Amino acid sequence: MKNNLDQLMTKNNADAIWISGPTQHNSAMVYMTGLAHVTSADLFKKLAETAYFCHGPMERDEAAKSGFHLINYAKYDYKVCLQEANGDYLLANAIRYKQILSDIGLSKGRIYLYGQGEIGKSYTTLKHLCGLLPEIEFIGDGKDSILMEARATKDQDEIAHIKKMALLTTTVVGNTADFLTTHSVKNNKLVKEDGTPLTIGDVKKQINLWIAQLGGENPEDTIFAIGRDAGVPHSNGNPDDHLEIGKTIVFDIFPCEAGGGYFYDFTRTWCLGHAPDEVLKTYEQVYSVYNTITSELNQGVNANVYQERTCELFEAYGHKTIRQDPQTQSGYVHSLGHGVGLNVHEKPWFSRPEDDTNVLQPGSVFTIEPGLYYPEEGFGIRLEDTYYALANGSFVKFAEYPMDLVLPIKG
């Protein structure tokens, strides 16, 4: 949580963190500032001090909403910096950053870097800055040990944001189920009023419309895949594919708050009209594993324990798993879950047994999503809900939604 940030900085010998980029669709910046509307900014958080927020003059009012110490870029004459840099724009950027860092008392120490920027410009500017400030060590947080570790547990305000997204998501899923089941069937396919087949592209347009109408965004698209594509876990689905009776549809939806706020992650597998026997049998096994895992969750445990348990359960049913063969493309082929927050995938990671920071603890928010995939047999199955851990040691699902495999066609 944010109140652990100074503790994590101390643990990692960090004198400051530096976050660059816009304040929207930039998870590190959103975490610190909220969903302000600042198109380009720099945030410097020194150990045990209130952060400094650098902004352009046109966005001073938006920047003020952060509550941080404000630094207007206009304070530093860029033309003078450019003259000093002999016309080199990226060196001029570095000269201005040197002035900013000197003004806030950062001329030496360890600074951890986060945020967004065009890689070529960022790299060259930072390279210049290293030459201008040789006593500063700039560090990429490869182990996710400060900001992502703080974000691995959520406070009540963050939980409230995710709950809103859970309600939005399940509302859209319900709308989608109603939309599909009220279509007529012709030649084993859903058809529109004009008699042409309903396509995945048609469904996705409706999904995006409902998300927008309810105040969310869908920046990473939606997985809505049928048949063989349902057997490839992250296939988005072919927009031209028709909705056919009896084929599995993997519907994985992960929208976020408008502006790049908190995500939700949710999956159901459907068959329209009826399910083939082999699909039904496999679905029941996935459902059984889901119920077993969710009933065995405990806090204080590395999340990877449940990945291993999932492999054990699927192997007992006779399915191949990535524990047996890391390169398998059929059977159980992915991790059981992951954290959810300002990124749709974040800590805790269920696939890292060697990392003792991936422990389920109060404030953890994570998915449980067992699945089985047989693309060559034309189907795949995944069930996913997002949970959070309470201070009393229990776990709660954010939103209830039916897990029925078959959607009866009403049209």
KOLDOMI-559038 format. One line per 8 residues: number of its first residue (from 0); their letters; for each residue x, y, z negated of N, C-alpha, C. Coordinates in steps of 0.2 Angstrom, whole numbers, always signed. Each point is the difference from the previous one (the first is absolute). Layout:
N
NUM) A) X/Y/Z/X/Y/Z/X/Y/Z | ...;
//
This chain:
411
0) MKNNLDQL) +4/-6/+0/-4/+6/+0/+4/+6/+0 | -3/+6/+2/+4/+6/+0/+4/+2/-6 | -4/-2/-6/+4/+2/-6/+6/-4/-2 | +1/-5/+4/+6/-4/+0/+6/+2/+4 | -1/+6/+4/+4/+2/+5/+7/+2/-3 | +0/+4/-5/+7/+2/-3/+3/-6/-3 | -3/-5/-3/+3/-6/-3/+3/-4/+6 | -3/-1/+6/+2/-3/+5/+6/+3/+3;
8) MTKNNADA) +0/+7/+1/+6/+4/+2/+6/-1/-4 | -1/+0/-7/+5/-1/-5/+3/-7/+1 | -4/-5/+1/+2/-7/+1/+4/-1/+6 | -1/+4/+5/+4/-1/+6/+5/+6/+1 | +1/+3/-5/+6/+6/+0/-2/+5/+5 | -6/+2/+1/-2/+5/+5/+0/+7/-3 | +3/+4/+3/-1/+7/-3/-6/+4/+3 | -2/-3/+6/-6/+3/+3/-2/-4/+6;
16) IWISGPTQ) -7/+1/+2/-2/-3/+6/-2/+5/+4 | +0/-1/+7/-1/+5/+5/-5/-3/+5 | -6/+3/+1/-5/-3/+4/-1/+5/+6 | +0/-2/+6/-1/+5/+6/-6/-2/+4 | -2/+5/+4/-5/-1/+4/-7/+3/-1 | -5/-2/+3/-7/+3/-1/-3/-3/-6 | -5/+3/-3/-3/-2/-6/-6/-5/+2 | -1/-1/+6/-5/-5/+2/+3/-6/+4;
24) HNSAMVYM) -3/-6/-1/+3/-6/+3/+7/+0/-1 | +2/+1/-6/+7/-1/-2/+0/-2/-8 | +0/-6/-1/-3/-3/-6/+4/+3/-6 | +7/+1/+1/+4/+2/-6/-2/+7/-2 | -1/+5/+5/-2/+6/-1/-8/+1/-3 | -4/-4/+3/-7/-1/-3/+0/-2/-7 | +4/-4/-2/+1/-3/-7/+1/+6/-4 | +5/+5/+2/+2/+5/-5/-4/+6/+1;
32) TGLAHVTS) -3/+2/+6/-4/+6/+1/-8/-1/+0 | -2/-6/+1/-7/-1/+2/-1/+2/+8 | -6/+0/+2/-1/+1/+7/-1/+8/+2 | +6/+3/-1/+0/+7/+2/+1/+0/+7 | -1/+6/+3/+1/+1/+7/+6/+4/+2 | +6/-3/+0/+6/+4/+1/+4/-4/+5 | +1/+3/+6/+3/-4/+6/+7/-2/-1 | +4/+4/-3/+7/-2/-1/+2/+3/-7;
40) ADLFKKLA) +3/-5/-4/+2/+2/-6/+6/-4/-3 | +3/+2/-5/+5/-3/-4/-1/+0/-7 | +0/-5/-4/-1/-1/-7/+6/-2/-3 | +2/+3/-5/+6/-2/-4/-2/-1/-7 | +0/-6/-3/-1/-1/-7/+6/-2/-3 | +2/+5/-5/+6/-2/-4/-2/-4/-6 | +5/-3/-3/-1/-4/-6/-3/+4/-6 | -6/-2/-2/-3/+4/-6/-2/+7/+1;
48) ETAYFCHG) -1/+2/+6/-2/+6/+2/-6/+0/+5 | -4/+6/+0/-5/+0/+5/+3/+1/+7 | -4/-3/+4/+3/+0/+7/+0/+7/+3 | +4/+1/+5/+0/+6/+5/-3/-2/+6 | -4/+4/+3/-4/-1/+6/+2/+5/+5 | +3/-1/+5/+2/+4/+6/-5/+0/+5 | -2/+6/+3/-5/+0/+4/+1/+6/+5 | -4/+1/+5/+0/+5/+5/-5/+6/-2;
56) PMERDEAA) +1/+6/+2/-4/+6/-3/-7/-1/+2 | -2/-3/+6/-7/-1/+1/-4/-4/-4 | +4/-5/-4/-3/-5/-4/+1/+1/-7 | +1/+6/-2/+2/+2/-7/-6/-2/-5 | -6/+1/+3/-6/-1/-5/-1/-7/-1 | +1/-4/+6/-1/-8/-1/+5/-2/-4 | +6/+2/+0/+6/-2/-4/-1/+1/-7 | -3/+6/-2/-1/+2/-6/-5/-5/-4;
64) KSGFHLIN) -4/-4/+4/-4/-5/-4/+3/-5/-3 | +7/-1/+2/+4/-6/-3/+1/+1/-7 | +0/+7/-2/+2/+1/-7/+8/+0/-2 | +4/-1/+6/+7/+0/-1/+3/+7/+0 | +7/+0/-1/+3/+6/+1/+1/+1/+8 | -2/+6/+3/-1/+1/+7/+7/+3/+2 | +2/-2/+6/+6/+3/+4/-3/+1/+7 | +0/+7/+2/-2/+1/+7/+6/+0/+4;
72) YAKYDYKV) +0/-4/+6/+5/+0/+4/+2/+7/+3 | -5/+5/+0/+2/+6/+2/+5/+4/-4 | +1/-2/-6/+5/+2/-4/+7/+0/+3 | +1/-5/+4/+7/-1/+3/-1/+2/+7 | +4/+5/+2/+0/+2/+7/+4/-5/+5 | -5/-3/+4/+2/-5/+4/+5/+2/+6 | -1/+7/+2/+4/+3/+5/+8/+0/-3 | +0/+2/-6/+7/+0/-3/+3/-7/+0;
80) CLQEANGD) -4/-5/-2/+2/-7/+0/+3/-2/+6 | -4/+2/+6/+1/-2/+6/+7/+3/+3 | +1/+7/-2/+6/+3/+2/+6/-3/-3 | -1/-2/-7/+6/-4/-3/+1/-7/+3 | -5/-3/+3/+1/-6/+3/+2/+0/+7 | +1/+7/+3/+2/+1/+7/-5/-3/+5 | -7/+1/-2/-5/-2/+4/-2/-7/+0 | +3/-4/-5/-2/-7/-1/-6/-1/-5;
88) YLLANAIR) -6/-1/+3/-6/+0/-4/+0/-5/-6 | +3/-6/+1/+0/-5/-5/+5/+2/-5 | +5/+3/+2/+5/+2/-6/-3/+6/-3 | -4/+4/+3/-3/+6/-3/-5/-3/-5 | -4/-5/+1/-4/-4/-4/+3/-2/-7 | +6/-3/+1/+4/-2/-5/+3/+5/-4 | +2/+6/+3/+2/+6/-4/-6/+2/-4 | -6/+1/+2/-6/+2/-4/-1/-5/-5;
96) YKQILSDI) +0/-6/+1/-1/-5/-6/+6/+1/-5 | +6/+1/+2/+5/+1/-5/-2/+6/-4 | -3/+5/+3/-2/+6/-4/-5/-2/-5 | -5/-3/+2/-6/-2/-4/+3/-5/-6 | +4/-5/+2/+2/-4/-6/+5/+4/-5 | +4/+4/+3/+4/+4/-5/-5/+5/-4 | -5/+2/+2/-5/+5/-4/-3/-4/-5 | -2/-7/+1/-3/-4/-5/+5/-4/-4;
104) GLSKGRIY) +6/+2/+0/+5/-3/-4/+2/-7/+2 | +0/-2/+7/+2/-7/+2/+6/+1/+5 | +6/+0/-3/+6/+1/+4/+4/-7/-1 | -2/-4/-4/+3/-7/-1/-5/-5/-3 | +2/-6/+1/-4/-5/-3/-3/-5/+5 | -5/-4/-2/-3/-5/+4/-7/+2/+2 | -2/+1/+6/-6/+2/+3/-3/-6/+4 | -6/-3/-2/-3/-5/+4/-5/+3/+5;
112) LYGQGEIG) +0/-2/+6/-4/+3/+5/-6/-4/+2 | -6/+3/+2/-6/-2/+1/-3/+4/+6 | -6/-2/+3/-4/+4/+4/+1/-2/+7 | -2/+5/+4/+0/-1/+8/+3/+5/+3 | +3/-1/+6/+3/+4/+5/+3/-3/+6 | +1/+4/+5/+2/-3/+6/+8/-3/-1 | +1/-6/+1/+6/-3/-2/+6/+3/+2 | +1/+2/+6/+6/+4/+3/+1/+6/-4;
120) KSYTTLKH) -5/+4/+0/+1/+7/-4/+2/-1/-7 | -4/-5/-3/+1/-1/-7/+7/-2/-2 | +2/-5/+5/+7/-3/-1/+6/+5/+1 | -1/+4/+5/+5/+5/+1/+0/+5/-5 | -5/+3/-2/-1/+5/-5/+3/-3/-7 | -1/-6/-2/+2/-3/-6/+8/-1/+1 | +2/-2/+6/+7/-1/+1/+4/+7/-1 | -3/+5/+2/+3/+7/-1/+0/+2/-7;
128) LCGLLPEI) -5/-2/-3/-1/+2/-7/+5/-4/-5 | +1/-6/+2/+5/-4/-4/+7/+4/+0 | +2/+3/+6/+6/+4/+1/+0/+6/-4 | -6/+3/-1/-1/+7/-3/+0/-1/-8 | -2/-6/-2/-1/-1/-7/+3/-7/-2 | +7/-1/+0/+3/-6/+0/-1/-4/-7 | -2/+4/-5/-1/-3/-7/-7/-2/-1 | -4/+0/+5/-7/-3/+0/+0/-7/+4;
136) EFIGDGKD) -3/-5/-4/+0/-6/+4/-8/-1/+2 | -1/-1/+6/-7/+0/+2/-1/-8/+1 | -6/-2/-2/-1/-7/-1/-7/-2/+3 | +0/-5/+4/-6/-3/+2/-3/-6/-5 | -6/+1/-2/-2/-5/-5/-2/-7/+3 | +5/-4/+2/-1/-6/+3/-3/-5/-4 | +0/+1/-6/-3/-5/-5/-7/+2/-3 | -2/+6/+3/-7/+2/-2/+0/+1/-8;
144) SILMEARA) +6/+3/-3/+1/-1/-7/-3/+7/-4 | -2/+5/+4/-2/+6/-4/-7/+1/+2 | -1/+4/+6/-7/+2/+2/-5/-6/+1 | +2/-5/+3/-4/-6/+2/-1/-4/-7 | +5/+0/-4/-1/-3/-7/-5/+3/-4 | +0/+7/+0/-5/+4/-3/-7/-1/+2 | +0/-1/+7/-6/-1/+3/-3/-7/-1 | +4/-4/-2/-2/-7/-1/-6/-1/-5;
152) TKDQDEIA) -1/+5/-4/-5/-1/-5/-4/+7/+1 | -7/-1/-1/-4/+6/+2/-3/+3/-7 | -1/+6/+0/-4/+3/-6/-7/+0/+2 | -4/+2/-5/-8/+0/+1/-2/+4/+6 | +3/+6/+1/-2/+4/+6/+2/-3/+6 | +5/-4/+1/+2/-4/+6/-5/-5/+1 | -2/-4/-6/-5/-5/+1/-6/+3/+2 | -2/+5/-2/-7/+3/+2/+1/+2/+8;
160) HIKKMALL) +5/+2/+3/+1/+1/+7/-1/-6/+4 | +3/-6/-3/+0/-6/+4/-7/-3/-1 | -3/+1/-6/-7/-2/+0/-5/+3/+5 | +1/+6/+1/-4/+4/+6/+1/-3/+6 | +7/-2/+2/+1/-3/+6/-2/-7/+0 | -1/-4/-5/-3/-6/+0/-7/+0/+2 | -4/+5/-3/-7/+1/+2/-1/+2/+7 | +5/+4/+2/-1/+2/+7/+1/-6/+5;
168) TTTVVGNT) +5/-4/-2/+2/-6/+4/-5/-5/+0 | -3/-2/-5/-5/-5/+0/-7/+2/+3 | -1/+7/-1/-5/+3/+4/+0/-1/+8 | +6/+1/+2/+2/+0/+7/-1/-8/+2 | +3/-4/-4/-1/-7/+2/-7/-3/+0 | -4/+3/-5/-7/-2/+0/-3/+3/+7 | +1/+6/+2/-2/+3/+6/+2/-4/+6 | +6/-3/+0/+2/-4/+5/-4/-7/+1;
176) ADFLTTHS) -1/-3/-6/-3/-6/+0/-8/+1/+3 | -3/+6/-2/-7/+1/+2/+1/+1/+8 | +5/+4/+2/+0/+2/+7/+1/-7/+4 | +4/-4/-2/+1/-6/+4/-6/-5/+0 | -3/-1/-6/-6/-5/+0/-6/+3/+3 | -1/+6/+1/-6/+3/+3/+0/+0/+8 | +6/-3/+3/+0/+0/+7/-3/-7/+3 | -2/+0/+6/-3/-6/+3/+6/-4/+2;
184) VKNNKLVK) -1/-6/+2/+4/-5/+2/-1/-2/+7 | +4/+0/+5/-1/-3/+7/+7/-3/+2 | -1/-6/+2/+6/-5/+2/+5/+0/-5 | -3/-1/-6/+5/-1/-6/+4/+6/-2 | -2/+6/+2/+3/+6/-2/-5/+5/-2 | +2/+5/-4/-4/+5/-2/+0/+5/+6 | -6/+3/+1/-1/+5/+5/-3/+6/-2 | +2/+5/+3/-3/+7/-1/-7/+1/+3;
192) EDGTPLTI) -3/+5/-1/-7/+1/+3/+0/+0/+8 | +5/+2/+3/+1/+0/+7/+2/-7/+3 | +0/-5/-5/+2/-7/+2/+7/-2/+1 | +4/+5/-1/+8/-1/+1/+2/-3/-7 | +6/-3/+0/+2/-3/-6/+3/+5/-5 | -1/-1/-6/+3/+4/-5/+7/-2/-1 | +5/+5/+0/+7/-1/-1/+3/+2/-6 | +6/-2/-2/+3/+2/-6/+1/+8/+0;
200) GDVKKQIN) +2/+2/+6/+1/+7/+1/-7/+4/-2 | -6/-2/+2/-6/+3/-2/-1/+0/-8 | +2/-6/-3/+0/+0/-7/+4/+4/-4 | +7/+1/+3/+5/+4/-4/-2/+7/+1 | -3/+2/+5/-3/+7/+1/-5/+2/-6 | -4/-5/-1/-5/+1/-5/+3/+1/-7 | +5/-5/-1/+4/+0/-6/+3/+7/-2 | +4/+2/+5/+3/+7/+0/-5/+5/-2;
208) LWIAQLGG) -6/+0/+4/-5/+5/-2/-2/+0/-7 | -2/-6/-2/-3/+0/-7/+6/+2/-5 | +6/-2/+1/+5/+2/-5/+1/+8/+0 | +0/+3/+6/+0/+7/+0/-6/+4/-3 | -6/-3/+1/-6/+3/-2/+0/-1/-8 | +3/-5/-3/+0/+0/-7/+6/+3/-3 | +4/+4/+4/+6/+4/-3/+6/-3/+0 | +1/-6/+3/+7/-3/+0/+3/+0/+7;
216) ENPEDTIF) +6/-3/+1/+4/+0/+6/+2/-7/+1 | +2/-2/+6/+2/-7/+2/+7/+1/+3 | +5/+2/-3/+6/+2/+4/+4/-6/+2 | -1/-6/-3/+3/-6/+2/-4/-5/+4 | -6/+2/+3/-4/-4/+4/-4/-5/-5 | -3/-5/+3/-4/-5/-3/+1/-6/+3 | +2/-6/-3/+0/-6/+3/-7/-3/+0 | -2/-1/+6/-6/-3/+2/+1/-5/+6;
224) AIGRDAGV) +2/-6/-2/+2/-5/+5/-4/-6/+0 | -1/-3/+6/-4/-6/+1/+3/-5/+3 | -2/-7/-2/+3/-6/+4/+8/+0/-2 | +3/-1/+6/+8/-1/-1/+3/+5/-3 | -2/+7/+1/+3/+6/-3/-1/-1/-8 | -6/-2/-2/-1/-1/-7/+5/-4/-3 | +3/-5/+4/+5/-4/-3/+7/+3/+0 | +1/+6/+2/+6/+4/-1/-1/+5/-5;
232) PHSNGNPD) +3/+0/-6/-2/+4/-5/-1/+7/+1 | +5/+4/+3/-1/+7/+1/-1/+2/+8 | -4/-5/+3/-2/+2/+7/-6/+5/-1 | +0/+6/+3/-5/+4/-1/-7/-2/+4 | +1/-5/+4/-6/-1/+5/+0/+3/+6 | -2/-3/+5/+0/+3/+7/-7/+4/+1 | +1/+6/+1/-6/+4/+1/-5/-2/+5 | +2/-4/+5/-4/-2/+5/-4/-7/-1;
240) DHLEIGKT) +3/-3/-6/-3/-7/-2/-8/+1/-1 | -3/-5/+2/-8/-1/-2/-1/-3/-7 | -5/+2/-3/-2/-3/-6/-4/-6/+1 | +3/-6/-1/-3/-7/+2/-2/-3/-7 | -6/-4/+1/-3/-4/-5/+5/-5/-2 | +1/-1/-7/+4/-6/-2/+7/+1/-1 | +3/+5/+3/+7/+1/-1/+2/+4/-6 | +5/-1/-3/+2/+4/-6/+2/+7/+2;
248) IVFDIFPC) -2/+5/-4/+2/+7/+0/+4/+1/-7 | +6/+2/+1/+4/+3/-6/-1/+7/+0 | -3/+3/-5/-2/+7/-1/+4/+3/-6 | +6/+3/+2/+4/+3/-5/+0/+7/+1 | -3/+4/-5/-1/+7/+0/+4/+4/-6 | +4/+5/+2/+4/+3/-5/+0/+8/+1 | -5/+3/-1/-1/+7/+1/+3/+4/-6 | +1/+7/+1/+3/+4/-6/-4/+6/+0;
256) EAGGGYFY) +1/+4/-5/-3/+6/-1/+2/+5/+5 | -4/+4/+2/+2/+5/+6/+6/+4/-3 | +5/+1/+5/+6/+3/-2/+6/-4/-2 | -2/-7/+0/+6/-4/-2/+0/-2/-7 | -6/+0/-4/+0/-2/-7/+0/-7/-1 | -4/-2/-5/+1/-7/-2/-4/-5/+5 | +3/-6/+1/-3/-5/+4/-4/-5/-4 | -4/-4/+4/-3/-6/-3/+1/-5/+5;
264) DFTRTWCL) +0/-7/-2/+2/-5/+5/-5/-6/-2 | -3/-3/+6/-6/-4/-1/+0/-5/+6 | -1/-6/-1/-1/-4/+6/-6/-5/-1 | -4/-2/+5/-5/-5/+0/+1/-4/+7 | -2/-6/+0/+0/-4/+6/-7/-2/+1 | -2/+1/+6/-7/-1/+2/+0/-5/+6 | -6/-4/+1/-2/-3/+6/-7/+2/+1 | -1/+2/+6/-7/+2/+2/-4/-6/+2;
272) GHAPDEVL) -6/+0/-4/-5/-5/+2/+1/-7/-4 | +6/-3/+1/+2/-6/-3/+8/-1/+0 | +2/-5/-4/+7/-1/+0/+2/-7/+2 | +5/-2/+4/+1/-6/+1/+3/-4/-6 | -1/-7/+0/+2/-4/-6/+7/+2/-2 | +5/+0/+4/+7/+0/-2/+1/+7/-3 | -4/+5/+3/+1/+7/-3/-3/+0/-7 | -6/-3/+0/-3/+0/-7/+4/-3/-5;
280) KTYEQVYS) +3/-6/+1/+4/-3/-4/+6/+4/-2 | +3/+3/+5/+6/+4/-2/-2/+6/-4 | -5/+3/+2/-3/+6/-4/-1/-2/-7 | -3/-5/-2/-1/-2/-7/+7/-1/-3 | +5/-3/+3/+6/-1/-3/+3/+7/-2 | +0/+5/+5/+2/+7/-2/-3/+3/-6 | -7/-1/+1/-4/+3/-6/+2/-3/-6 | +1/-7/+0/+2/-3/-7/+7/+2/-2;
288) VYNTITSE) +4/+1/+4/+7/+3/-2/-1/+7/-3 | -4/+4/+4/-1/+7/-3/-3/+0/-7 | -5/-5/-1/-3/+0/-7/+5/-3/-5 | +4/-4/+2/+5/-3/-5/+5/+5/-2 | +3/+4/+5/+5/+5/-1/-3/+5/-5 | -6/+3/+2/-3/+6/-4/-2/-3/-7 | -1/-6/-1/-2/-2/-7/+7/-1/-4 | +6/-1/+4/+6/-1/-4/+4/+6/-1;
296) LNQGVNAN) -2/+6/+2/+4/+6/+0/+1/+2/-8 | +7/+1/-1/+2/+3/-6/+5/+5/+0 | +0/+5/-5/+4/+6/+0/+7/-3/-2 | +5/+4/+1/+7/-1/-2/+3/-6/+4 | -3/-1/+6/+3/-6/+4/+2/+3/+7 | +6/-2/+2/+2/+2/+7/-5/-2/+5 | -3/+5/+5/-5/-2/+4/+2/-6/+5 | +6/-1/+1/+2/-6/+4/-2/-7/-3;
304) VYQERTCE) -1/+0/-6/-2/-6/-3/-7/-2/+3 | -4/+4/+2/-6/-1/+3/+0/-2/+8 | +6/+3/+3/+1/-2/+7/+2/-8/+0 | +4/-2/-5/+2/-7/-1/-6/-4/-1 | -4/+2/-4/-6/-4/-2/-4/-1/+6 | -1/+6/+4/-4/-1/+6/+3/-5/+5 | +6/+0/+1/+3/-5/+4/-1/-7/-3 | +1/-1/-6/-2/-6/-3/-7/-3/+1;
312) LFEAYGHK) -5/+5/+0/-7/-2/+1/-1/-2/+7 | +3/+4/+5/-2/-1/+7/+4/-6/+2 | +6/-2/-3/+3/-6/+2/-3/-6/-2 | -4/+1/-6/-4/-6/-3/-5/-2/+5 | -3/+5/+4/-5/-1/+5/+3/-2/+6 | +6/-1/+1/+3/-2/+6/+2/+5/+5 | +0/+6/-2/+2/+6/+4/+8/+1/+0 | +3/+2/+5/+7/+2/+0/+0/+7/-3;
320) TIRQDPQT) +5/+2/-4/+1/+7/-2/+7/+3/+1 | +1/+6/-1/+6/+3/+1/+5/-2/-5 | -2/-3/-6/+5/-3/-4/+3/-6/+3 | -3/-4/+3/+3/-5/+4/+4/+1/+6 | -3/+5/+4/+3/+2/+6/-1/+8/+1 | +5/+4/-2/-1/+7/+1/-2/+3/+7 | +1/-5/+5/-1/+2/+7/-7/-2/+2 | -4/-3/-4/-6/-3/+2/-5/+5/+3;
328) QSGYVHSL) -3/-1/+5/-5/+4/+3/-7/-2/-1 | -1/-6/-3/-7/-3/-2/+0/-2/-7 | -6/+0/-3/-1/-2/-7/+0/+7/-4 | +4/+0/-6/+0/+6/-4/+7/+3/+2 | +0/+6/+3/+5/+3/+3/+2/+7/-3 | -3/+2/-5/+2/+7/-3/+0/+0/-7 | +1/+6/-3/+0/+1/-7/-7/+0/-3 | -1/-2/-6/-7/+0/-3/-2/+7/-1;
336) GHGVGLNV) +4/+5/-1/-3/+7/-1/+6/+5/-1 | -2/+6/-2/+4/+6/+0/-3/+5/-4 | +4/+5/-2/-3/+6/-3/-4/+4/+5 | -5/+4/-3/-3/+5/+4/+0/+7/-3 | +0/+5/+3/+0/+7/-3/+0/+5/+6 | +5/+5/+0/+1/+5/+5/+3/-3/+6 | +3/-6/+0/+1/-5/+5/-4/-6/+0 | -2/-2/+6/-4/-6/+0/+4/-6/-3;
344) HEKPWFSR) +6/+0/+1/+5/-5/-3/+5/+3/-4 | +0/-2/-6/+5/+3/-5/+1/-5/-6 | +4/+2/-5/+0/-5/-6/-6/-1/-3 | -1/-5/-3/+5/-6/-1/-1/-4/+6 | +6/-3/+2/+1/-5/+6/+0/-7/-3 | -4/-4/+4/-1/-7/-2/+5/-4/+3 | +4/+3/+4/+5/-4/+4/+7/+0/-2 | +1/+3/-6/+7/+2/-3/+1/-3/-7;
352) PEDDTNVL) +2/-7/+0/+1/-3/-6/+6/+3/-4 | +5/+2/+4/+6/+3/-4/-1/+6/-3 | -5/+4/+1/-1/+7/-2/-5/+0/-6 | +3/+1/-6/-4/+0/-6/-4/+6/-1 | +0/+5/+4/-4/+5/+0/-7/-1/+3 | -1/-6/+3/-7/-1/+3/-4/-4/-5 | -1/+2/-6/-4/-3/-5/-7/+3/+0 | -5/-4/-1/-7/+2/-1/+0/+3/-7;
360) QPGSVFTI) -3/+7/+0/+0/+3/-7/-5/+5/+0 | -2/+3/-5/-6/+5/-1/+1/+5/+6 | -5/+1/+4/+1/+5/+5/+2/-2/+7 | +2/-7/+0/+2/-3/+7/-7/+0/+4 | +1/+2/+6/-5/-1/+5/+2/-4/+6 | -3/-6/+2/+3/-4/+4/-6/-4/+4 | +2/-3/+5/-5/-5/+4/+2/-7/-2 | -6/-4/+1/+1/-7/+0/-3/-2/+7;
368) EPGLYYPE) +4/-3/+4/-3/-2/+7/+3/-6/+3 | -2/-6/-3/+2/-6/+3/-3/-1/+7 | +3/-4/+5/-2/-1/+6/+3/-6/+4 | -4/-3/+5/+3/-5/+4/-1/+2/+7 | +5/-2/+4/+0/+3/+7/+2/-6/+5 | -5/-1/+5/+2/-5/+5/-2/+3/+7 | +4/+4/+2/-1/+3/+7/-1/-4/+5 | +4/-6/+1/-1/-4/+5/-7/-4/+0;
376) EGFGIRLE) -3/+0/-6/-6/-4/-1/-6/+6/+1 | +2/+6/+0/-5/+5/+2/-3/+3/-6 | +3/+0/-6/-3/+3/-6/+5/+2/-5 | -2/+5/-5/+4/+2/-5/-5/+2/-6 | +2/+0/-6/-4/+1/-6/+4/+4/-5 | -3/+6/-2/+3/+3/-6/-5/+3/-4 | +1/+0/-7/-5/+3/-4/+5/+5/-5 | -2/+6/-1/+4/+5/-3/-5/+5/-4;
384) DTYYALAN) +2/+1/-6/-2/+5/-5/+5/+3/-3 | -1/+6/-2/+5/+4/-4/-2/+1/-8 | +5/-2/-4/-1/+0/-7/+4/+5/-4 | -2/+1/-6/+5/+4/-4/+0/-2/-7 | +6/+1/-4/+1/-3/-6/-2/+5/-6 | -4/-2/-4/-2/+4/-6/+5/-1/-6 | +0/+5/-4/+4/+0/-6/-1/-5/-5 | -6/-3/+0/-2/-6/-4/+2/-7/+3;
392) GSFVKFAE) +4/+0/+5/+3/-6/+3/-4/-3/+5 | -6/+3/+2/-5/-3/+4/+1/+3/+7 | -3/-3/+5/+0/+3/+7/-7/+1/+3 | -1/+5/+4/-6/+2/+2/+0/+1/+8 | -5/-3/+3/+0/+1/+8/-4/+7/+1 | +3/+4/+4/-3/+7/+1/-7/+0/+3 | -1/-5/+4/-7/+0/+3/-2/-7/+2 | -6/-1/-2/-3/-7/+2/-3/+0/+7;
400) YPMDLVLP) +1/-5/+4/-3/-1/+6/-1/-7/+2 | -5/-2/+3/-1/-8/+1/+5/-3/+4 | +2/-6/-1/+5/-4/+3/-3/-5/+5 | -6/+1/+2/-3/-5/+5/+4/+0/+7 | +1/-6/+2/+3/-1/+6/-5/+2/+6 | -6/-3/+0/-4/+1/+6/-5/+6/-1 | +0/+4/+5/-5/+5/+1/-5/-2/+4 | -6/-1/-3/-6/-2/+4/-2/+6/+5;
408) IKG) -1/-2/+6/-2/+5/+5/-8/+2/+0 | -1/+6/-2/-7/+2/+0/-3/+2/+6 | +4/+2/+5/-3/+3/+6/-3/-6/+4;
//
